[in-house]
């Protein structure tokens, strides 16, 4: 699935996009967040995408959060 997402400094300032397109992962994730089905996203917004491309966007987000280190500051006593 990783081959479905690409990062190219010449496309969208290096933001991750669906490979072979200029569709940013963020745009796809925002449509999913709005509750659109995969088929709606494809039919109404990005007809060149596949269900597997949208799944790859979700997996990219999961992988990014998994690698993120979160440091929580504890309040001083």
MMTF fields as JSON, N, C-alpha, C and O atoms, coordinates in Angstrom:
{
  "mmtfVersion": "1.0.0",
  "mmtfProducer": "UNKNOWN",
  "numBonds": 307,
  "numAtoms": 308,
  "numGroups": 77,
  "numChains": 1,
  "numModels": 1,
  "chainsPerModel": [1],
  "groupsPerChain": [77],
  "chainIdList": ["A"],
  "bondAtomList": [4, 2, 8, 6, 12, 10, 16, 14, 20, 18, 24, 22, 28, 26, 32, 30, 36, 34, 40, 38, 44, 42, 48, 46, 52, 50, 56, 54, 60, 58, 64, 62, 68, 66, 72, 70, 76, 74, 80, 78, 84, 82, 88, 86, 92, 90, 96, 94, 100, 98, 104, 102, 108, 106, 112, 110, 116, 114, 120, 118, 124, 122, 128, 126, 132, 130, 136, 134, 140, 138, 144, 142, 148, 146, 152, 150, 156, 154, 160, 158, 164, 162, 168, 166, 172, 170, 176, 174, 180, 178, 184, 182, 188, 186, 192, 190, 196, 194, 200, 198, 204, 202, 208, 206, 212, 210, 216, 214, 220, 218, 224, 222, 228, 226, 232, 230, 236, 234, 240, 238, 244, 242, 248, 246, 252, 250, 256, 254, 260, 258, 264, 262, 268, 266, 272, 270, 276, 274, 280, 278, 284, 282, 288, 286, 292, 290, 296, 294, 300, 298, 304, 302],
  "bondOrderList": [1, 1, 1, 1, 1, 1, 1, 1, 1, 1, 1, 1, 1, 1, 1, 1, 1, 1, 1, 1, 1, 1, 1, 1, 1, 1, 1, 1, 1, 1, 1, 1, 1, 1, 1, 1, 1, 1, 1, 1, 1, 1, 1, 1, 1, 1, 1, 1, 1, 1, 1, 1, 1, 1, 1, 1, 1, 1, 1, 1, 1, 1, 1, 1, 1, 1, 1, 1, 1, 1, 1, 1, 1, 1, 1, 1],
  "groupList": [{"groupName": "UNK", "atomNameList": ["N", "CA", "C", "O"], "elementList": ["N", "C", "C", "O"], "formalChargeList": [0, 0, 0, 0], "bondAtomList": [1, 0, 2, 1, 3, 2], "bondOrderList": [1, 1, 2], "singleLetterCode": "X", "chemCompType": "L-PEPTIDE LINKING"}],
  "groupTypeList": [0, 0, 0, 0, 0, 0, 0, 0, 0, 0, 0, 0, 0, 0, 0, 0, 0, 0, 0, 0, 0, 0, 0, 0, 0, 0, 0, 0, 0, 0, 0, 0, 0, 0, 0, 0, 0, 0, 0, 0, 0, 0, 0, 0, 0, 0, 0, 0, 0, 0, 0, 0, 0, 0, 0, 0, 0, 0, 0, 0, 0, 0, 0, 0, 0, 0, 0, 0, 0, 0, 0, 0, 0, 0, 0, 0, 0],
  "groupIdList": [1, 2, 3, 4, 5, 6, 7, 8, 9, 10, 11, 12, 13, 14, 15, 16, 17, 18, 19, 20, 21, 22, 23, 24, 25, 26, 27, 28, 29, 30, 31, 32, 33, 34, 35, 36, 37, 38, 39, 40, 41, 42, 43, 44, 45, 46, 47, 48, 49, 50, 51, 52, 53, 54, 55, 56, 57, 58, 59, 60, 61, 62, 63, 64, 65, 66, 67, 68, 69, 70, 71, 72, 73, 74, 75, 76, 77],
  "secStructList": [7, 4, 4, 4, 3, 3, 7, 7, 6, 6, 1, 4, 4, 4, 7, 7, 3, 3, 6, 6, 1, 7, 7, 5, 2, 2, 2, 2, 2, 2, 2, 2, 2, 6, 6, 7, 7, 2, 2, 2, 2, 2, 2, 2, 6, 7, 6, 6, 7, 7, 2, 2, 2, 2, 2, 2, 2, 2, 2, 2, 2, 2, 2, 2, 2, 2, 2, 7, 7, 7, 7, 7, 7, 7, 7, 7, 7],
  "xCoordList": [0.807, 0.0, 0.855, 0.413, 2.052, 2.918, 3.259, 3.563, 3.213, 3.547, 2.428, 2.603, 1.289, 0.16, 0.266, -0.476, 1.159, 1.348, 2.756, 3.726, 2.852, 4.177, 4.371, 3.416, 5.625, 6.003, 7.023, 8.087, 6.673, 7.534, 7.592, 6.556, 8.786, 8.882, 8.339, 8.068, 8.18, 7.673, 6.14, 5.562, 5.487, 4.028, 3.466, 3.799, 2.63, 1.985, 2.989, 2.736, 4.12, 5.146, 5.616, 5.987, 5.597, 6.094, 5.081, 5.427, 3.843, 2.805, 2.533, 2.616, 2.213, 1.935, 0.692, -0.327, 0.799, -0.298, -0.49, 0.389, -1.649, -1.88, -0.938, -0.925, -0.162, 0.853, 0.224, -0.844, 0.926, 0.469, -0.612, -1.142, -0.944, -1.954, -1.41, -0.307, -2.207, -1.9, -2.912, -3.173, -3.468, -4.485, -3.807, -3.252, -3.847, -3.216, -3.961, -5.191, -3.198, -3.765, -4.696, -5.772, -4.298, -5.107, -6.504, -7.482, -6.619, -7.93, -8.82, -10.008, -8.24, -9.008, -9.445, -10.589, -8.551, -8.882, -9.985, -10.844, -9.967, -11.008, -12.376, -13.381, -12.423, -13.687, -14.184, -15.384, -13.269, -13.645, -14.18, -15.184, -13.509, -13.946, -15.361, -16.134, -15.696, -17.03, -18.096, -19.283, -17.69, -18.638, -18.968, -19.878, -18.234, -18.488, -17.988, -16.946, -18.735, -18.312, -17.201, -17.025, -16.466, -15.405, -15.984, -15.391, -17.134, -17.727, -18.153, -18.058, -18.619, -18.962, -17.72, -17.751, -16.642, -15.397, -14.935, -14.524, -15.007, -14.572, -15.521, -15.065, -16.81, -17.788, -17.859, -17.943, -17.828, -18.091, -16.846, -16.922, -15.695, -14.514, -13.304, -12.685, -12.973, -11.731, -11.975, -11.675, -12.511, -12.835, -11.629, -11.787, -10.428, -9.228, -8.739, -7.849, -9.314, -8.896, -9.633, -10.676, -9.062, -9.691, -9.949, -9.432, -10.737, -10.968, -9.632, -9.411, -8.751, -7.432, -6.618, -5.863, -6.756, -6.058, -6.551, -5.754, -7.854, -8.422, -8.008, -7.689, -8.011, -7.534, -6.069, -5.664, -5.28, -3.864, -3.712, -2.801, -4.596, -4.567, -4.832, -4.15, -5.822, -6.11, -4.936, -4.579, -4.339, -3.201, -2.018, -1.291, -1.823, -0.745, -0.951, -0.001, -2.176, -2.471, -2.215, -1.64, -2.636, -2.41, -0.914, -0.443, -0.176, 1.273, 1.956, 2.884, 1.495, 2.085, 1.844, 2.755, 0.63, 0.306, 1.053, 1.484, 1.206, 1.92, 3.362, 3.91, 3.975, 5.379, 5.58, 6.704, 4.499, 4.577, 4.848, 4.194, 5.805, 6.079, 5.318, 5.419, 4.561, 3.798, 4.382, 4.511, 4.725, 5.301, 4.294, 3.979, 3.809, 2.811, 3.52, 4.185, 3.36, 3.966, 3.061, 1.841, 3.683, 2.917, 2.95, 3.986, 1.838, 1.822, 2.729, 2.884, 3.302, 4.161, 3.313, 2.193, 3.84, 3.065, 2.838, 2.208],
  "yCoordList": [-1.189, 0.0, 1.259, 2.311, 1.16, 2.334, 2.9, 4.087, 2.067, 2.559, 3.407, 4.0, 3.475, 4.288, 5.739, 6.587, 6.043, 7.406, 7.852, 7.119, 9.061, 9.563, 10.966, 11.709, 11.303, 12.643, 13.162, 12.575, 14.271, 14.869, 16.36, 17.023, 16.903, 18.323, 19.229, 20.404, 18.705, 19.503, 19.494, 20.235, 18.672, 18.576, 18.937, 18.302, 19.936, 20.405, 20.64, 20.306, 21.216, 21.587, 20.411, 20.577, 19.218, 18.04, 17.37, 16.449, 17.816, 17.158, 15.775, 15.61, 14.788, 13.453, 13.465, 14.065, 12.796, 12.703, 11.251, 10.411, 10.977, 9.664, 9.548, 10.42, 8.486, 8.3, 8.394, 7.843, 9.111, 9.261, 10.314, 10.483, 11.026, 12.081, 13.319, 13.316, 14.357, 15.555, 15.701, 16.806, 14.583, 14.575, 14.417, 13.359, 15.467, 15.368, 14.404, 14.343, 13.669, 12.761, 13.54, 13.054, 14.729, 15.543, 15.79, 15.707, 16.089, 16.335, 15.101, 15.204, 13.943, 12.696, 12.449, 12.066, 12.664, 12.444, 13.396, 13.009, 14.622, 15.579, 15.129, 15.305, 14.555, 14.058, 12.853, 12.716, 11.99, 10.853, 11.376, 10.88, 12.374, 12.968, 13.534, 13.47, 14.083, 14.646, 13.572, 13.886, 12.318, 11.22, 10.708, 9.896, 11.176, 10.692, 9.261, 8.901, 8.461, 7.088, 7.105, 8.085, 6.02, 5.925, 6.107, 6.784, 5.506, 5.614, 7.046, 7.479, 7.791, 9.193, 10.023, 10.882, 9.767, 10.506, 10.289, 11.228, 9.051, 8.723, 9.35, 9.975, 9.192, 9.673, 11.193, 11.765, 11.857, 13.295, 14.173, 15.351, 13.621, 14.459, 13.988, 14.773, 12.716, 12.22, 10.929, 9.844, 11.032, 9.824, 8.973, 7.811, 9.544, 8.775, 7.914, 7.083, 8.105, 7.313, 5.982, 5.808, 5.056, 3.768, 3.63, 4.406, 2.656, 2.375, 2.105, 2.543, 1.395, 1.082, 2.355, 2.424, 3.356, 4.63, 5.309, 5.825, 5.308, 5.942, 5.165, 5.765, 3.856, 3.046, 3.349, 3.38, 3.571, 3.907, 5.247, 5.422, 6.196, 7.484, 7.3, 7.891, 6.482, 6.195, 5.499, 5.83, 4.538, 3.827, 4.769, 4.653, 5.701, 6.688, 7.518, 7.769, 7.932, 8.702, 7.866, 8.359, 6.616, 5.723, 5.546, 5.629, 5.304, 5.108, 6.362, 6.272, 7.519, 8.778, 8.975, 9.36, 8.715, 8.865, 7.826, 8.113, 6.638, 5.575, 5.969, 5.651, 6.659, 7.051, 8.313, 8.634, 9.026, 10.299, 10.083, 9.269, 10.814, 10.805, 11.959, 13.105, 11.644, 12.67, 12.823, 11.856, 14.042, 14.333, 15.177, 16.306, 14.611, 15.302, 15.899, 15.204, 17.189, 17.863, 17.648, 17.787, 17.312, 17.156, 18.477, 19.14, 18.857, 20.133, 20.085, 19.05, 21.206, 21.307, 21.187, 21.695, 20.518, 20.345, 21.64, 21.649],
  "zCoordList": [0.0, 0.0, 0.0, -0.462, 0.504, 0.583, -0.785, -0.903, -1.823, -3.152, -3.742, -4.807, -3.073, -3.554, -3.101, -3.596, -2.184, -1.695, -2.058, -1.861, -2.59, -2.957, -2.417, -2.191, -2.22, -1.784, -2.785, -2.98, -3.41, -4.423, -4.142, -4.133, -3.911, -3.586, -4.693, -4.448, -5.888, -7.011, -7.094, -7.89, -6.288, -6.322, -4.953, -3.952, -4.912, -3.672, -2.543, -1.385, -2.904, -1.924, -1.078, 0.084, -1.675, -0.976, -0.069, 0.672, -0.116, 0.682, 0.081, -1.137, 0.91, 0.374, -0.515, -0.175, -1.649, -2.621, -3.025, -2.832, -3.585, -4.163, -5.359, -6.228, -5.403, -6.447, -7.836, -8.102, -8.706, -10.079, -10.257, -11.355, -9.177, -9.24, -8.532, -7.985, -8.56, -7.782, -6.64, -6.165, -6.214, -5.164, -3.807, -3.51, -2.98, -1.661, -0.735, -0.731, 0.033, 1.036, 1.96, 2.308, 2.354, 3.269, 2.708, 3.451, 1.431, 0.835, 0.937, 1.245, 0.678, 0.759, 2.203, 2.447, 3.148, 4.555, 5.02, 5.813, 4.536, 4.915, 4.404, 5.093, 3.212, 2.676, 3.479, 3.719, 3.888, 4.735, 6.065, 6.575, 6.62, 7.891, 7.782, 8.738, 6.627, 6.413, 6.268, 6.174, 6.249, 6.209, 4.818, 4.655, 3.813, 2.459, 2.331, 2.878, 1.61, 1.355, 0.311, -0.413, 0.248, -0.749, -2.151, -2.991, -2.394, -3.731, -4.036, -5.184, -3.033, -3.244, -3.56, -4.441, -2.848, -3.079, -4.516, -5.198, -4.959, -6.318, -7.342, -8.299, -7.155, -8.136, -8.195, -9.282, -7.037, -6.99, -6.971, -7.321, -6.567, -6.401, -7.204, -7.922, -7.08, -7.664, -8.44, -7.941, -9.646, -10.404, -10.796, -11.171, -10.711, -11.034, -9.878, -10.058, -8.689, -7.531, -7.502, -8.133, -6.754, -6.504, -5.005, -4.201, -4.649, -3.226, -2.547, -1.417, -3.219, -2.641, -2.402, -1.432, -3.262, -3.052, -1.781, -0.998, -1.58, -0.381, 0.865, 1.891, 0.782, 1.91, 2.208, 3.37, 1.172, 1.358, 2.063, 2.873, 1.762, 2.459, 3.948, 4.785, 4.27, 5.677, 6.351, 7.481, 5.659, 6.229, 6.431, 7.418, 5.498, 5.633, 6.91, 7.652, 7.155, 8.364, 9.615, 10.586, 9.595, 10.737, 10.97, 12.104, 9.903, 10.035, 10.58, 11.384, 10.14, 10.601, 12.094, 12.826, 12.542, 13.964, 14.792, 15.909, 14.254, 14.966, 15.237, 16.293, 14.29, 14.435, 15.259, 15.645, 15.528, 16.231, 17.717, 18.369, 18.229, 19.663, 20.3, 19.86, 21.331, 22.031, 23.428, 24.178, 23.751, 25.057, 25.841, 25.467, 26.917, 27.737, 28.941, 29.709, 29.079, 30.232, 31.455, 31.377, 32.56, 33.794, 34.539, 34.588, 35.113, 35.85, 37.079, 37.727, 37.364, 38.551, 39.803, 39.846, 40.824, 42.077, 42.81, 43.868]
}
